[in-house]
Amino acid sequence: MVVFAKYITTFATNMSLYNTSGAITITCNKRLTPYVAQEVAELGFTVEETFVTGVRINGNLNDCIRLNMSLRCASQVLYSIKQFKAEDADTVYKAVKSYAWEKLLPEDGYFSITSNVFNDTINNNMFANLRVKDGIVDRMQEKTGKRPNTGAELSGAVIHLFWKGEDAELFIDTSGDSLARHGYRKIPGRAPMLEALAAATILAGKWDRKSPFINPMCGSGTLAIEAALIATNTRPGLFRTNYAFMHLLGYNEDVYLDELGKLENQILEGIPGLRIIATDHDKMAIINAEKNAKAAGVADLIEFNKVDFAETHVPEGKAGVVYLNPEYGERLGEQEELEATYKSIGDFMKQQCKGYHGYIFTGNMELAKKIGLKASRRIEFYNSKIDCRLLEYELYAGTKNKAEELPETTE
């Protein structure tokens, strides 16, 4: 997760970290790194390094405010404050206690500890968390005579420990609760796609954010809502009011409010040609999706209809996107029933979606073979721990479409 410098460094705590440049690690779920890197670059930052679960850039805590409020695909924004060598938990405690926490954390505040630990002397991350907490509290007690409150809830300041082998690093987790949940979805529905994943899969495709976005089998509406938010440049920071960076000494609310105003002013309205159509055969799914869309402020941009996916209206003569996220099937009976569903999806795309880019997100490549079309791309994702693919199909109109009607091959 972290690339260590060849030397041990600690940022001077008598300087405001909100204006002091340092290493920022932006984490994400596996296989989302390319989309986080794309977002970070679009915000004007230089990506110094990429790794399996994130990217590294340079910036200050005020930059972290902007990143937290703008990123769609990230999980946490971590600002590095101390690197050190650690053989065991006692060494961690001593290194933590040596840091000037009284210049960072309010003496009457609340903080939490999170960690990723890969050290042979530790078989439970909670013990490492405890030693970090002890080091902070003991330091604060000595310097201020007071003990801040601590707990597991990520509602205040958050300190993160990354410890692999003998290399350890302390971060300010400026996010708190994961950024991967965007905050508008009040009714998740059954087996919902995480908002960050939904956004990443849309960014991975060829949608121009102006042409129709058709989402049969919409479920709780996450894909259609994320499409509307992306098209209108509406950022997740507009749905959230609490971040961990708000609970540090030196935090200037004016910086946050200024960024909030910029996000509001960046929203695009009246996009010509944009139509987002979301359908589902389940009446309750449509009701819940509409509620979620209202919470996200995009209900007026999405046409919700209760129909079977094969009856979804697809505007003709448009070069848009049709995107389905069908069930994957876990039991034998489900598998057999879903084979017919996947075949029907293929028929729907071939017959009603000519001229579009077709996308199927699935964690079952055996079922995907039943679609009867050859994918032009297979983009790797994880849905939780399920190995998934976003399959892209070029749904050509006319004779070229015939050439693509081939049995799906194995990878």
N, C-alpha and C positions, 0 to 999 in steps of 0.2 A: 504494500500500500504506500509506503513512504520511502523515498530515496534519501539516504543519510549523507550529510556532508562529511568530508574527511576530517573535520575538526568538530569539537564540541562547542556549541554556541548557545548563549542565552541573550535574548533581547533585553536591553536596558529597560527596567521597569519604571524608571523615573521619566521616561518619554511617553507621550500619548500614543498608544498602539493604534488609535483611530487614524493617526496621520503618519505612522511609521511603516515603511514597506517591509514586508516579510513574506515567507512562503505560505501560500494558501493551497490546501488540498481540498478538491471538490470531489466527493464520493458519489457513487451511483451503484445501482444493481448491475450485476454482470451482463455484458453485451450492450450496455447503454453508453459506454464511454465515447464512441464516435459522435453521438448526438449531443452529449454534454460538451464535448470539444467544439462542435459546430456552434452551439449556443454561446459558449464563452467567447469564441472568436468574433461572433456577430456583435457582441457587447463591447468589442474593442480591446480585449485582453489578449496577450500573447501566451499561448499554451507552451509551457516549458517542457512538459513531459506528460505522457499518457501511460496508464497502466490498466490492469484488468478491471478495476473497480473505480476508475476516476481519472482525474487530471490534476496537474500541479501548475500553478501560476504564481506570480508575485503581485502583491498588493497590500493595502492596509485594511483596517477594520471598517472604514467607511466604504471601501470597495466591497467588503463582505456584505454590507447592507444591500447594496445594489444587486449583487449576485443572488442573495437569498430571495429577493423579491421578484427577480426576473426569470430565473431558470425553471424550465418545465420538467427536465429529465433527471435532475440531480436528487441526491438524498440529504447530504450534509455539506456545509461549508466550514472547513476547519482551518484555523489560523495558528500556525506553529509558534510556540513561545519558548520551548526549551528542548534540547537534545542532550542525551547523556548515555553512559554505559551502565548497565544494571545486571548484576549476576543473580540477584534474588530480590524478594519483596522488601527486605530491609533496606537494600540499596535504593530501591524506588522511593521508599519513605523519606530517606535522607535527602535525595535529590529534589523531591517535591517540597519538602520543608524549607529548603534553601531559597526557594523562589519567593519574591515579594508579593504575596497574594493580597496583602493589605492595600496595595496600590491598584488592585484589579477588581476585587470583590467587596461589595458593601458589607460592613461589619454586622449589620442587622438584616442581611439579605438571605437568600436561599439558593443553594446550588446542588447539582447532581453530578455523578461521575459515570462515564461510560468507558468501555475499553475493548480493544482487540489484543489478545495476549497469546503469544506462541513461544512459551518458555518452559523448559523441562521442569523447573522448580514449582510451577503453578499448574494445578489441575482444576482450578475453579476461578473464573474471572472475577467472581464476587470478592474473593480475597484480595486480589490486586486492586479492585475498586476501593475496598476498605482501607488499604494502606495509603492510597492516594488521598482519600478523604481525611484520614488521620493526619497526614502531613500538612494538609491545608488548614485544618481546624487547629492543630497545635501551633502552627505559625501565627494564625490570626489571634489565638488566645494570648500568645506571648507579646505580640505587637500592639494589640488593641484592647486586650482584657475582655474581649467578647467572642462568642462562638456563633458564627452564622448557622442557620438551620440547613439541614441536608435531607435528601430523600431520593426516591427512585423516579418521581414524577418530573418530567422534563419541562417544567413551567417557569424556571428561573435561569440562572447562569448554568452552563454545562461545561465541564472539563473532560477532555477525552485523552486516554492513554493508549498509545500504540507501542507494543513491546514485542519484539521478535528477536529471539536469541539473546544477545547482550545489548542490542540496540534498542533504545527507548526514546520516545518523543511525547511531549505534552502539547496538547492543542487546546485552544478555546474553540469549542463547538459553538459557532455563532448562530446555528439554526435552532437547536432544541428538537422538537418533534420533526420527523422526517419531512423534507420538502416534496417527497414522492407522492404524498397525499395532498391534493391541491385545495381542499377545504370547502368546496361547494357541494360535494356529494353527501346528501343527508340520508338517502335511502340507497344502499349499495346494491341490493338485489342479490341473486344467486350467483356465486363464483364470479364476482366482478373483476374486470381488468384494472390493475393499479393505474392511476392517472398518469404517472410518469412513463409507464410502459406504453399506454395508449398514445401519448404524445410522441414518443420515440418512433413507434411504428408508422405514424402518419408522416413524420419528418423523413423516414426512410424511404417513403414512396415517391411517386412522381406527381403528386397533386400540386397544382399551381396556386391554390388558395383563392381562386376566383371562379373556377368552373364547378359544376355540381359535384357534391360529395354524397354518395348514396350508401346508406348503412342499414341493410336488412338485418334481421335478428339483433336489434339494437340493445336488448336487455335493459339495463338501468340507464342507458344513454351516454355512457362515458366517451365512446369514440366520436359520436356526433357532437357532443359538447366540446370535447377537446379540439375537434376540427373547427368549430365556430370560434373558439378562443384563439386558435392559431391564426385563422383567417382575419380576425379583427385586431390582432396583436394585443389581446387582453392577457395580462400576465398574472401568474398565481398570487403575487404579492397583494393584489387587490381583494383577496378573499381571506386574508389572515391578519390578525391584529397583535399576535404575540410571537416574538422571536427571542432566542437566548441572548442576542447581542444587546437587547434592551435592558439587561440586568447587570451591566458592568459599569464600573466607575469610568467616567469620561464620556459616556453615551450622550450624544446631543440629539434630542428629539427632532430638532429642526432639520437635520440631515435626512432623517427618515421621512418626515413630512414632505420635504422637497422632492425626494425620490418618488413618494406616493403620488404627488402632483404630476410628475413627469410621466408616470405610468398611465395615469388617467388621460393625459393629453395625447398619448401615443395611440389610443384606441382608434381604429379605422371604422368608418360608418358608410353605409350606402355603397357596398361593393357591387359593381355591375356584373351580372351573370352568376352571382353566388347563389346556389340553392343547396341546402343541406336537408336531405330527406331520410328520416329514420323510421323503420317499421318493425313491428313484432306481432306475432299471432296472439300473444298473451296481453289481455286488457290491463292487468295490474302492472305489468312491466312498462307499458306505455304511460300509465298514470304516474308511476314513480319516476320515469325518465323525464316527463314534463316538469315534475316538481324539482328535480335536480337541475334541469335547464333554467328554470326560473331563479333558483338560488345562484346560478352562475351568471344570470343576467343575459342569457342568450336565447331564451324561449321564443322570441319573435323571429329568430333566424333559422329555426329548425321546424320542418314540417313533419309532425308525428302522425302516424296512421297505424291503426290496428288491422293488419292484413298478414297473410302468409307471405314469406319472403319472395316466393315466385310471383306474387301479385303486386310487388313493389313497383311504383311508377318510376321509370327511368327516362328522363327527358331525351328525346332523339336529337341527333345532329350535334351533340355536345361531346367534347373530349374530356370527360370528367373521370371520376374514380368511383368504383363500387367496391365496398369493403365489407366482408362478412367474417364474423368470429364465431363459428359453430362449436358445438360441444365436441370434446375429444373422445368420450366414451371410455369407461373404466371396466365395466362388466361385459360378459359375452353377449348378453341379450341387447345391451346398449350398442355394442359394436355392430351387430347385425342390422339393427334398426337404423343406425347412422350411416351405414353404407348406402342405403337408398337416399338418405338426405344429402349426402355429399354428391351423389350422382345427379340429383335434382338441382343442386347448386351449379354444377357444371353446365347442365342444360339451360338454366336460367341465364348464366353469363353468356353462353354461346348464342342464345336466341334473342335476348332482350338488352344486352349490354354492348352491342357492337360499337366500336370506336372508343370505348372506355379502356382505362387500365383497371384490371380486376385484381383484388387482393383477398387472400384467404389466410387467416391467422389460425394455426392449428398445432396441437402437440401430438398429433397422430398421423404419421406419414403413410401408414397403411391405408387409412381412410382417404387421405389426400389423393391416392392413386385412382379412386373412384370418380374424381372430378372429370377425368377424361380430357384434360387440356395439359399441354406441356408448359411448365413454368419457365419464364424467361429469367427469373432470379429467385433464389431461396435465401432469405436473409435470416440469420440466426438471432434468436432471442430466448430468454427464459421467462416463463410465467410462473412466479414463485420458484419452485425447483424443477418444473417441467421443461424439458428441452423442446423448444418450439421453433417453428419456421413461419415467416411471413412470405407466402408464395405470391409472386407477381405474374400476372398474365397479360399479354398484349392481345386485346380482343379486337382484332382487325375486322373491319367491315369488308364485305365482298369475298372474292375468291381466296385472299390471303388467310382469312379466318379458317378456311378448310384445312390449310396446311398445318395449323396449330392443334387440330383435334387429334391428338395422339395420346396413347396410354401414358400416364405419369410414370416415370422411371424412378428407381431407387437412387439414393444419393451415393 
